[in-house]
């Protein structure tokens, strides 16, 4: 789900997306192009919608009843400026799905991030599962460092 999804088979939309990769990041550009090639061929369903409200509810309700629903997002909730709206999103996802996987800057969900310790690695995302911190990640997927289970 995206507010403005792109069509991976539309050359102009693909060109715009490629401009978002920094020039020196040739490996990221290669990965993006490979992913776009797959998306243009497979044509996964991408739904236009807003994660804050009814669009997410409708999309989750379409999951097959015998499937395990997982809501995953990365680097998106930071764009929801109001903390109360972000927390409402988290509460809604926990009601809608048995599994919520979030990969965001720690400041996005500060009440969750405090459970990951008092010092956060600079420039890292916090990967959580059902609101519990599990790992620190590179924002672009280059690395992952598991958080030790204190139990």
Buried (B, 14 or more C-beta within 10 A) or exposed (E): BEEEEBEBEEEEBBEEBEEEBEEEEEEBBEBBBEEBEEBBEEEEEEEEBEBBEEBBEEBBEEBEEEEEBEBEBBEBBBEBEEEEBBBBBBEBBBEBBEEBBBBBBBEBBEEBBEBBBEEBBEEBBBBBBBBEBBBBBEEBEEEBEEBEEEE
